[in-house]
């Protein structure tokens, strides 16, 4: 899977991690409130497969993707391979029990969405995770391949954005037909983790513009759990936002252009590049700075580049390309 930003313009969504964390916290609060009122906070199985049009795309796909991965099935009535693939995806959506939601989009009725995603042929399957689009596969793929792709998607959602899925009410209408023969039990929503309170505190600090507080909260999590992906991504984002908050963009650009050997100026310009969505420019600037410097200056540029990799995410192909470029410069 090659992640691609939802805007299709290469802009990094710096709010993705924060949005996912907010959605996760809100979902947990809603489930807790429902439990206090004697309910489950779960959705009926029918909510796992939905028809989506252009008018409802933002609510049904983009907003929902901050809580659970949304798999999009682009199809048409006249498409014979679609008639083979769609039932498989619908069955798997029920079998996975809330780990993803399937959104079905009729391309004949939604030409704008088809163009936005760059669809060249159908069936075509994409996913949206925390507002970011990932092309999955095209054509009626074998079920084993589909399952493997879905497992990878769910793993990305959990590790990068903390998306644990949505709870499904097995007693709701339609639950009796939710599974297929041989299907396993529905996957439960993961319970609240030991660091959720600290992560929620970090999100609240970000909302309030308290970047120092957010940074400290993420560091507190990482001091106990160095491998916590949500905290790593959140920390990188908070530190970046803290660095650019008081910058004068025009001055930073002038300084960087006039002083190519000034590492501090290049670091500041790279931060602005990334926040502005110019990912390749940010990476290229820092790789070039590493190439032309030595000693502490080179190390400073290299470390900043690695920090920006964390912001964008290790699975992004632009990160992969920049890592290769950095390796060529270093070795």
N, C-alpha and C positions, 0 to 999 in steps of 0.2 A: 504494500500500500504506500502510495506517495501522497503525503498530505498536501492540500492546496487550499489557500485561503478562500473563504466564501465570496469575497468581493471579486475574485478572479483577477485582481490587479497586482498581487504580490505584496499587499500591505499586511503587516503583522498585526493581529488583534491582541494588543497588550492587555485588554480586559478579559481575555478568555478564561484565564485561571481564576481571576477574581469572580467573574460571573458564575463559573461552575461552582466555586466554593459557596457563593451566596445562594445559589439554587439548592445545593445540597443541604445547607443549613435550614433554609425555608422548608424543604421537604421533610426534614427531620422534625422540625417544629410542628408542621401540619400533622405528621403521623402521631406525635406525642399528644397533640390536642385532641385528635380523633380518638386516641386510646382513652384519654381522660373522660371523653363523652360516651365511651362505650363502643366506639367504632374501630375500624382497622386502618383508616386512611388509605386503603387500597383501591385500585381501579378495577373495573370489570374486564374480563379477557377481550371483550369487543374493542376496548380502547387501544389494544396493541397493534391493530391494523386499521389504518385510516386512509380515506381518500382526501387528497389535498389539491387545492387549486391556487392560482396566483394570489387571490384575495386573502386566503388563509395561510399563506406560506410562512409569513413572519411569526404568527402565533403558533401554528401547528408544528412547524419544523425548527425555525431558528430559536425561538424562546424555549421550546421543549428540549432542544438539544443541550441546554444548560443543565438538564437534570438526567437525561438518558440519551445514549446514542440513537440517532434517527437514521434508519436505512431507507433510501429512496429508490423505488422501483419505477423507472420511466418505461411506460408501456403504451400500446394502442390496441384497439379492438381488432384491427386487421392483421396484427403481428402474430404469426403462428408460434415462433419461439417464445414470445411473451406468455402465451397460454400454457407453455410447459414450465416456465420459470416461476411465474407469479404464484401458483398454488404451493410450490415448494417453499418460497419465501414466507407465505402466509402461515404455513404449518410450522415452520421454524420459529416464527415470531411468537406463536403460542407455546411451543415447546420450551423456548428459552425463558419464558415466564417473567417478562419485564426487564430483561437485560438489554433489550433494544426495542424500539418501536418501528414498525414498517409503515412508511408513507407511500401511497400509490399515486402517481401523477400521470394522467392521460396527456400525452404529448400533443395530440390533435387539438385538445381544448386549452392547452397551456403552452403556446408557442414561445412566449417570452421566457419562461423558465427553461425550456429546452435550449434556447439560445444562450441564456446566461450560463448554463452549465457546459456549453459547448458540445452538446450531444450530436454525434454524427450518425449514429445508428442505434436501434433498439432491438432487444431489451438492453438497457444500460442501468447499472446499479451504482449509486453513490451513497455516502454517509455524511452526516453533519454531526460534529462533536463539538460542543461548546462554541457554536457559531462558525466552525471551520469545516470546510468541505473536503472529503477524501474520496477520490475515484476508487471504486472497488473492483468491478469487472464489467465486461460487456459480453452479451450473448448468454445462452442458456447453459451455464456452467454445470458440471457434475455436482451432486449434492455434497460429496466429501470435500470438494474444493470450497464450496459455499460455506460449509461449517468451519473450515479452517480459517477462512477470511473473517467470518463473524467472530470467532474466538480471538483473533488478533485485534479486531476492532474494539471488542469489549475490554481487552487488556490495555489498549491505548487509552480508552476512556477512563479506566480506573487508575492507571499509573500516572497519566499526565494531568488529569483533570478531576480525579476523585469522584467520578460518576459511578454510583453503585446500582443504578437501575431504579425501577419503580416497583412497588408491591402490587401484587395481583390478588384479588379476592376470589378464592376458589369456589365460593358459594354464590357468586353473582350469576345472573342469567347469562347463559352461553358458556359457562365454565365446563359443562358436561361435554362440550364438543371441542374444547380448547386443545386437547392433545391428539396426537396421531398414534396409530398402533406402534408400539415399541418405544414411544417417547418416554423420556425420563421425567421425574418430578420437576415441578417448576423450581427455578433457582430462587432462593429467598433473597430479599434485600439485606445487604450486610448491615450488622448492627453498628451503632455509633462507635467510632474508633477512639483510642485513648487520648488522641491529640485534637479531637474535633473542637473542643472549647478554645484551645489556643489558636487554632486555625481560624475559627470564627472571629476571635478577637482581632487577629491580624487583618481580616477583611473589613471589620468595622473601623479599624484604624486607617486603612486605605481610604475608605469612604469619607472619613473626616479630614483627610489630608495629613494625617499624622504618620508620615512615612517612617520616622524614627521608631515609633511604637510598633508599626507593622514589622519592620526589620527585626526588632528585638523579639517579637512573638515568634516569627519564623525561626530565628536562631535558637530560641528556647526549645522548639520542637526538634531541630536538627542536632542539638547537643545530646538528646536522648536517643534520637532515631536518625542517624546520618543519612540513611537511604530514603527518607520520606520524600517522594517525588513532588507532592503538592507543595511541601514546604520549600523545597529547592527552587521550584518554578516561581513560587510566590516571592521568595527572597530576592531572586534575580530581578523580578519585575519591580518590586518596591525600591530596591537600590537604584535601578535605572531611573525611575520616576523622581526619586529624591535628587539625583544628580542633575536632571534637566529642569527641575522646577524653577530655579532662579536664573537660568541662562538667558542671555540676550542672543537670540538666534542669529541676528545679522552680524553682531560682533564675532560670534563663534565662527561663522563662515568666513569672514574677512581674515581673522587670525589664522585659520587653518590654511586658507589659500595662500596667504603671504608668508607663512612659516612652515613649509612642508617638513622641516626637520624638528619642529617643536612637538614633542610627543604629547604633552598636555593638551595642546590645541587639537591634535589629531584625535585624541581620545574623546574630547568634548564633541567634536564634529561627528564622530562615529555614533555617539549616543543620540544626537539629533537626527542623524540619518535613519537610525532604527526606529525611533519614535515616529518619524514621518513616513515610515513604510518603505524606505529605500534600503532594503535588507542587503542586497548584493553590494550596494555602495558602501554600507557600513563595514561589511566583512572585507571587501577589497581594500578599503582605506587602511584597516588595521593589519591586514596581511602585508601590504606594502610598507607600513611603518615597521613591522617586525623585520622585513627584509633589509631596510636601510639603516637599522639601529643595532646597537650591541649593549651588552651588560644590563644594567638596571632598566634602561629605557626599553630595550627589547623585551625584557621580562614583563614590564608594565603593559606593553601593547599586547603581548601574548595572553596575559591573564585577563585583560579586558575583553579580548576576543572570545575567550572561553566563557566568560560571564554572559556575553551576548548570545552565545550558542544556547545557554540555558534558557534565556528568555524566549527564543524562537522555538526551541524544542529539538531534541536529538534526532527525531525521525524526519525532520524537514529536509528535502533534497538540497536546499541552499546551504544548510549546515554541513551536509556531507561533502559538497563541493568545496566549501571553504576549509574544511578540515584537511582535505587533500592538498589544497593550495598552501596551507600553513605548513604541512609536512614537507612539501617541496622546498619551501623557503628555509626551514629549520635544518633539514638534512640533505 
